[in-house]
Amino acid sequence: MVQLEQEGVARRIIAAIKAQIHNGTYQPGDRLPSSRAFAAEWGASRTTVTAAYNQLDAEGYLIIRQGARAIVAPGLERVSGEVPVTTGSPRNLSAFARRLLTLPSPTEQRPAKVADFRYGDLSGADFPVLAWRRASNKAILNRAARLRYGDPQGSFVLRNALQAYLWRARGINCTPDQIVIVNGSQQGLDLCARLLLDPGDPFIIENPGYVLARHAFVAAGGIAVPVAVDADGLRADSLPPARLAYVTPSHQFPLGGVLSATRRRALLAWATASGAYIVEDDYDGEYRHDISPIPPLQALDADSVIYVGTMSKTLSPTLRLGYLVVPASLRRPFSEAKRLTDRHAPMLEQDVLAELLASGAYERHVRSIRRRNTERRQVLLQALADHFGSKAVVEGADTGLHLVVWMKGTAAEQEDAIIAAARSAGIGLYPVSPLYQPTGPRPREAGFILGYAGLDTEALRRGVAVLAALLAEHR
């Protein structure tokens, strides 16, 4: 313990002397106090000060000679007019970095204690601990004799297992070579942005829509062309020319509409005619509570659609496992971009997921959590009906892991006050309005996204009851 304290003091002494040299307090050739005097000034041992001086000597900041006081090394003087290093605005940023800094960062808050309705959270109790442990143990024991970098597209074993799963579960007909394993769907969207957009290129995006998708495309230099949505999804008639269109056709985020058959055909025809790609984000396509999941666009046109899938809504968002199914013509550019980004996704997690898919454990898990989340959804809908009746209009509850509730008679201008009051009461509440294009029209009534997959049934009931009481006060 004493040694650690001495090392900490020595580091502080080194940092202090460097700072004084950089800001010009000490000039080249200046003599520093003797180790004895410096030790007395700092209340440190002479041994600690000597160690700090020796480290600065080794780094070229000081010159130490036997029997003489340490002096500042030559060449460290401040250049005339030189501005001291500060933590202010960065210099020489790329255009990409400058665009990135103009985008608003999401506000991160601690989970609310009573009920946090944040979308994207899953219940820790739903994670398949035993199945994951068995698959993880098997993957570790079967490790290769030589640890080396893998294929940037991902493990072939996993891609082969995913190809079979996607055919069974989503009707996607692809080869393993068309699959790219990514660190969550967000990395997949970033790769799409970098590979398909040049600065100034327009892109179609749903309004309201997923903010981080819009940010990824804008950061790459794309120009957003927002297109309104309704109960049938994106209004695909008369789309303007663009390089790509980002859509969530199986469960429009956040309003929950399913893209109709007519609009699917219109969107695909637009892509063929304009030479554009469609980025299909199937973020929670496994969750359809009334009928079988809706087939993806990719199953209708494998040459125009890039399919984005994720394990964040079935296993855990902390795993950062996702995948792309790309047209065969795009396999190589996506593979090379992934190689430059991070070489490949973590191999151990890929091996574990491959084992879960091959053994059938993953699909058993999906069936299990689909039942649990159907129950949570029913409890939430019943609680909203009991406490609000016709004063709350629910949208997008047929599929996915969240719904949108519009509060009739409550103006959108009251959202901030309601959210603050809810936070004080232990309720995490999140508005719909920030998901609309910043420069366009916003909803007039207050609307909130209620995610329910991270809460137990009692927390859902309690959360709605508290929310009802708060809204009654604001009315």
N, C-alpha and C positions, 0 to 999 in steps of 0.2 A: 504493500500500500504506500509506504514512504517513497519507494522508488518511482511509482507512478506519479505521485505528487511532484517529485523533483523533475520528472520528465515534462510534466505539464507546465511548470514554472519556466523551464528552459525553452519550451516552444513559445511561450508568451514573450520572453526576452528576445528571442530571435525575430519574432514578428515585429516587435516594437522597434528594434534597431533597423530592420529593413525599411520600415515605414519612414523613419527619420532620414534614412539615406535617400529614399525615393522623393520625399518632399523637400529635400535640400537643406534640412537642418544640419546634417553631417555632409561635408563636402570631401571629395577625394583628397587624401593626405591628412585629414583631421584625425587627431588622436582621440580614442575613446577613453573613458575613465578606466583606471586600473580595475582588475577583477575584484580586489578587496573593496574599493570604493563603490563599485557597481553593486556588489553583494549587500553592502550596508544600505544603499539607497533602496533596493528592492526587497530587503528583508529576506534574502535568499542566502544559501550557503555559497562560499567561494567556489566550491567544486561544481555547483550547478552553473554559475556564471562562466567558469572556465570551459565547461562542456558546450555552452551556447556560443562562446567566442570561437572555439575550435570548429564547430559546425559552420559558422559563417565564413571562417577561413577556408574550409573545404569547398564551399559554394562560390568562393571568389569575391565575397563582399569585403572581407578584411584581410590584412596582411599581418601576421604575427611573427615577431622575431624574439629570440631568447633574450630575456632581460629588459625588453622594451615594451611600451604600451602598444596595444593593437591600433592600427591606423586603417582608414577607409581606403579600399583599393582604387587605383586610377581607372578612369573610363566610366565612372558612375555618376558624373556630374549631370545636372539638369541642363538640357539644351535650351538656349535662349528662346523664350516664347512657348516652351513646351507646357502643355496643360497637364496638371496632375491627373493621374488615373482616378476616375470616380466611378460610381455605380449608376450614373445617369443614362442618357440615351445611348444605345449601342451605335457603333460606327460601321459603315461599309456593308450594310445588310443587303442581301439580294432582294429582287422584286418579290420573290416568293415570301421571304421573311416579312417584308413590309406589308404585304397583303394579309399575312397571317396575323400580324399584330393589330390590324383594324377590326378583326372579328371578335365579337364579345365572348368572353369565357363564361362557361356555366358556373353558377354559384353553388359551391359545395357546402352542404350543411350536415351536421350530425343527425343520425336517425332520430326521429321523434319517439318519445317514450311510450305514448299510449297507442298510437297507430300511425305508421308512416306509409302513405299511399304512393310512394315514389314508384314510377314504372321502371321495370328492368330488374328489380330485386327479386330473388327467389328465396324461398324458405330453406334455411340450412338443414332443417329436418328432412327435406325432400331429397337431399343428395344421396346417391346410392353408395354409401360408405363401404359396405361389405363387398359389393361387386367391384368397386374401384380398387379396393385393397387387393382382392384376388388377382385382378388383371394386372395391377401394378407389380405385385410380387412375381408374377409370371414373366412380365416384361424385363424386370431387373435380372432375374435368374437366367433368362435367355439372351442376355446382352452379347453383342458380338465380341470376338476375340480382340478386335482392334477398334478403338473409338475414333471415328473420323466424321468429317462433315458429310451431310447427306444430300440427296437430291433437293434442289431449291423448290421444286413443286410439291415436295412432301414424300413421306414413305410410300413406296409402291404398295406395300401390304395394306396400309390405311386407305389409299386411293382405290384400291381394288375392292375393299370392303365397303367403302362409301358408294362406289358405283353400283354395287348390288343393292344396297339399302335405298338409294335414291330411286332406283327402278321400282322397288317394292312399295316404298312409302309415298313417293311423289310422282311416279310415272315419268321420270326423266331418263331418257335413253342417251347415254354418253359412254365414252371410253375412259379408262383411268387416266390416259394422257391429257384429257380435257380438264382434269381436276387440279386445282392449285390449293394447297393447304396454307392458310394465312393465320396471323395472330389476331383472331377476331374479325368480324365482318367490317369493322372500321378500317383495318388495314386493306381489306379487299376494295373498299370504296376509294381509299387513297391511291391504290394502284390504278384503278380505273380512271381516276382524275388525271394522274400523271401521264398515262399512256394514251388517252383518248382526247384530251383537250389541250389546245395551245392557248396562250393568252389572247383574250378577245373572242374566243369561240362561245357561242350561245349553248346553253343546256336547258332542257325542259325539267322542271321540278314541281311536284305537287304543292298546292297551297291551300291549307297548311300542310307542313311536311316535316321530315326529320331534319333537325337543325344541323347535326354534325355531318350529314351527307352534303347539305348545301355548303357548309364551311369547307369541306374537302374539295369540292369542285371550284369554289370561288378562290381558294388559296392557290389552286393550279392556274388561275387566271381566267377561268370561265365566267361568262356573264349569265346570271340566272334569268330564266324566262318562266315566271310562276304561272301555273295553270290551275284554275279552281277545281275542286272536287265536290262531289255530292254523294248521295247514298249509293250510287253505282260506280264510285271511284273517279279516276281522272276523266275530265271531259275531253275525250280524245278526238272530237270532230274539229277539223280546221286547225290542226297544230301548225305552228310556224316552223320554218327550217331550223335545225339545230344539229349539233354533233352527236348528242346523246340525250336520252330521256331517263330520268331516275324515277322509278315507280315502286309502290308496295301493293301489288294487285290483289293478293290473297287476303290482306287485312290492312287497308289504308291507314297509315300512321299520321295523325292520331285518331281520326274520326271513325275508322273501322269499316268503311264501305268495302264491298267486294267488286272488283272491276267486272262489269257485265260482259257477256259473250260478244255483244255487238261492238263494244268499245275495245275489247281485246283484238278483234279483227281489224278495227280501224287503226289501232296503235301499231300493230305489226305491219299493216299496209303502208303506214307513214314511214316506218323504219326502212322498209324495202325501197320505197320510192326515193327517199332522201339519202340513203346510204348511211343512216345513223345506227348506233347501237342502243339497245334498251338494257339498262342496268336494273335487274329485277331483284329487289331486296325481300326475300322470303323469311323475315326475321322471326316469325312465330307461326309458321304455316302448319306445324304439327297440331295446333290447338283449334279444332273446330268442334263446337259443343253440341251441334244438332245433327249434322250430316258428316260424311267423309270430307277430309280436307280438299280444298279447291285445287285442281291441277294447275301447275305453274305455266307461265307464258313460254318458258323454255321448251316445254313439251310440244308446243305448236310450231316453234321456229328456232331451231338450234343454231342457225347461222347469224341471227340478228340479236340474240338475247344472251347477256352475261348473267348467270344465276348466282346470287349471293346467299349463302347459308351460314348458320352459326349454331354452336352448341351452348351459347350463353343463355338461351331460354329453356333448355332441356336439362343441362348438367349444372353449369355455373358460369356466370360472367367473369369470375376470377381466373378461369382456365385459359382464356384468350385463345380459343380454338374456333376457327371458322374455315370456310372453303368457298372457292369459286368454281363454277362450271363454265368454261369459256368456249367460244367457237374454236374449232380445230385450227383455223387460220391465225388465232391469237395466242396459241399455246406458247410459242417461243418468246414473243415479247414479254408476256407475263412471267414466264420462267426466269428470264434474264433480269427483269426488274426486281423480282423477289430475291434473286441471288445478291444483287447490289444492296438491297434494303437491309437484310439481316441473315443472309445465307439460306436459312430455312427455319421453320417453326421448331420448337423444342421436340426432340426425338422421343424422349421417354413418354410424354403425354400422347404423342401420336401412336406409339406402340400400345399404350393402355387403351386408347379409344378403338384402335383396330381390333383388339381382343374383345372389347365389349360388343362391338358390332358383329364380329364373327361368331361369338357364343350365343347371340340372341339376347344378352343381358341389357343392351341399350334399348331395344324395342320393348322389352318387358318394363323397363323403367319408364319409357315414354307413356305407355298405356297406364301405368300406375299414377304418374303425376297428372296425366290428363284427367283421370277420375277425381283426384284431389282438387285440382283447380276448377273443375266443373262444380264441385261442391262449394268451394269458396265463392265462385261467381254467383251461385244461387243464393247463398247467404247474403252477399252484398246487395243483390237486386231486391231481395225481400226486405232488407233493412232500409234501403232507399224508399221503397214503396210504403213501408210502415211509417217512416218519419217525415217524408216529404209529400207523398201522394202525387197529385198532378203538378205540384210546384217544381218538380225535378223532371227533366226530359233526358232519358238515357239514350246514348247513341253508341253503336259499334260493339254491342255485348255478345254477338253471336259467335265470335271467334276471338282468339288471342288471349292475352293475360291482363288486359286493362279495358276500361270503358270510359266514355266521356259523359259527364253529367252537366247539363245546362240548367242554371238556376233561374227559373222564370221570375221576373219582377226584380231581379238583382242586377244592377248595372255593372258593366265590365270595369268601370272606374273604381268600384269597391273591392276589386280582387286583392290588391295589395294589403288593404286593411284587414280583410278576412283572413288572408294567409298569415299575417303577423299575429292576429288573435288566435288562430288555430295553432301556430307554433308555440305560443305561450301556454296553450292548453294541452300540449303534448301531441298535437296532430300535425303530420307532415302533409301539406296540400300543395298541388302544383297546377298552375293555370294552363289553359290551351293557347291563350293569346300570343305568347312569345314564339309559337310555332308557325305563325303566319308571316308572310313576307314583310320585312320591316317597313317598306314604303307603301304598302297597299292597305286596303280597308281591314278593319279588325271587327270581331264580333261585338255586338252591343250588349249582350247579356254575359254575365259571369259564367265561365265554363272551366271545369277542372278535370284533369286526367286522374282516374283512380286506378292504380295498379293494385292487384289483390294477391299475386302469387307469393309475396313475401310475408303474408300475414295469416294467422290462424283465425278460425271462425269467430272466436270470442272477441279478438282485437278488431275484426271487421265490424261487428255489431256495435262495440263500444265507440269506435271511431266515428261511425255514422251518427250515433246518438249525440256525441259531443258537437259534431259539425252542424247538426240540425239546431241545437241550442244556440250556437254562435250565429248562424244565419238568421234565426228569429230575432236576435238582438239587433242585427244590422238592418233588417227590414223595418 
